[in-house]
Amino acid sequence: MTEAEKMMAEQLIKEHSDQRAVSDRSKWTHSICQKCWDEMNPGRVAIKATGADLEKCCFCGMLHDSCIYVRRDPAAVACNGVHDSPDTGHESPVTGYQS
């Protein structure tokens, strides 16, 4: 294997690793409705994103437009971190919002 081929292989590995890290992080970001938020965080005001369409709450499954996102282990949430379909969760999770 030439040096150029080695560098190319290393770059491909790095890019794949970076994409997987982003994908894995998005599994931890969950849409949550206002009702579930209030039940889990009594008296606490949520920091909301803006402009969300109707999404399915990853905790109770109800459609909502609360624009609240939380970080949770996918194994501990009803959606199991699957957000690629409108039937199972939100399509474009907003990262960085935390309860």
Stockholm file with secondary structure:
# STOCKHOLM 1.0

chainA/1-99         MTEAEKMMAEQLIKEHSDQRAVSDRSKWTHSICQKCWDEMNPGRVAIKATGADLEKCCFCGMLHDSCIYVRRDPAAVACNGVHDSPDTGHESPVTGYQS
#=GR chainA/1-99 SS CCHHHHHHHHHHHHHHHHHHHHHHHHTTEEEECHHHHHHHSTTCCCCCCSCCCCEECTTTCCEECCCEEEECCGGGSTTTTCCSSTTTSCSSCCCSCCC
#=GC SS_cons        CCHHHHHHHHHHHHHHHHHHHHHHHHTTEEEECHHHHHHHSTTCCCCCCSCCCCEECTTTCCEECCCEEEECCGGGSTTTTCCSSTTTSCSSCCCSCCC
//
